[in-house]
Amino acid sequence: MSADATRRAGCWVSLIAMVGFTGACRREHAADVADRRRVEAEHDSAFAAVQARGHEAMGVDQYTSTHLFEPLPDGGRIVLQRDSVDSAGTAIIRAHLEHIAHAFAAGDFHLPGFVHAKTVPGTATMAARREAITYTVDTVPRGAELRLRSADSVAVQAIHAFLAFQRQEHHAGAHTTD
């Protein structure tokens, strides 16, 4: 084998090792995130209860799933993803967000009420103004995104209240547009 071929082979071996290492790090990171969420729940019984009801409602472990509730100028978005590759869990999340989109479009906010064991801020207005809000589901890696859009400023304010509550209750993140 020539010196050039040996170098190329060495580069491929290095690349393959890096890809394997990155995958292992991603799995380790996902486990760390799940552990951190479980520790939070040990010290916050309300969060633990939301996680348990969320698991029941969605069908996947909330500790190994990431929620994002992002306000946007025309409404917002909800992103749910498995923390690691899980084709069954990903399919469940996608079906869940499709179900949620249809329920919300019909003015039915029973499921968030169940998960949080109370009326969720913004949902009464979102139900009343359901004709002014569109709900679109799209796939993302390891999950799905539900986009909430409206040109009605009152509906947008309700969507923002809904998302802020969800973000707080789920100890979740958001990208801000401000």
Residue pairs with C-beta under 8 A, 6 or more apart in sequence:
1 9
26 84
27 84
29 83
30 64
30 83
30 84
33 64
33 66
33 83
34 61
34 63
34 64
34 83
37 51
37 62
37 63
37 171
38 63
40 47
40 171
41 47
41 48
41 51
41 63
42 48
47 169
47 171
49 117
50 62
50 115
50 116
50 169
50 170
51 62
51 63
52 62
53 114
53 115
53 116
53 117
54 62
54 115
54 170
55 61
55 62
57 96
57 111
57 114
57 115
58 65
58 80
58 92
58 93
58 96
59 92
59 96
60 82
60 86
60 89
60 92
60 93
61 89
62 170
64 82
64 83
64 84
64 86
64 89
65 80
65 81
65 82
65 83
65 89
65 93
65 143
66 79
66 80
66 81
66 82
66 83
66 143
66 172
66 173
67 78
67 79
67 80
67 166
67 167
67 170
67 172
67 173
68 77
68 78
68 79
68 80
68 81
68 172
68 173
68 174
68 175
69 76
69 77
69 78
69 163
69 164
69 166
69 167
69 170
69 172
69 173
69 174
70 76
70 77
70 78
70 79
70 163
70 174
70 175
70 176
70 177
71 159
71 160
71 163
71 164
71 174
71 176
71 177
72 177
73 156
73 177
74 149
74 150
74 151
74 156
75 133
75 147
75 148
75 149
75 150
75 155
75 156
75 159
76 147
76 148
76 159
76 160
76 163
77 145
77 146
77 147
77 148
78 97
78 100
78 145
78 146
78 148
78 163
78 166
79 140
79 143
79 144
79 145
79 146
80 93
80 96
80 97
80 143
80 144
80 145
81 90
81 93
81 140
81 141
81 142
81 143
82 89
82 90
82 93
82 142
82 143
83 142
84 142
85 142
86 142
89 142
90 142
90 143
93 142
93 143
93 144
94 137
94 139
94 143
94 144
96 144
97 137
97 144
97 145
97 146
98 137
98 144
100 111
100 135
100 146
101 135
101 136
101 137
101 146
102 135
103 109
103 110
103 111
104 126
104 130
104 133
104 135
104 148
105 130
105 133
105 134
105 135
106 130
107 126
107 127
107 128
107 130
108 127
109 120
109 123
109 126
109 127
112 120
112 123
112 162
112 166
113 119
113 120
113 123
116 165
116 169
120 162
120 165
120 166
121 161
121 162
121 164
121 165
122 157
122 158
122 159
122 160
122 161
122 162
122 163
122 165
123 158
123 162
124 158
125 154
125 155
125 157
125 158
125 161
126 133
126 155
126 158
126 159
126 162
129 150
129 152
129 154
129 155
129 158
132 150
132 151
132 152
132 155
133 148
133 149
133 150
133 152
133 155
133 159
134 147
134 148
134 149
134 150
135 146
135 147
135 148
136 146
136 147
136 149
137 144
137 145
137 146
137 147
138 144
138 145
138 147
139 145
148 159
150 156
150 159
163 174
166 172
167 173
167 174
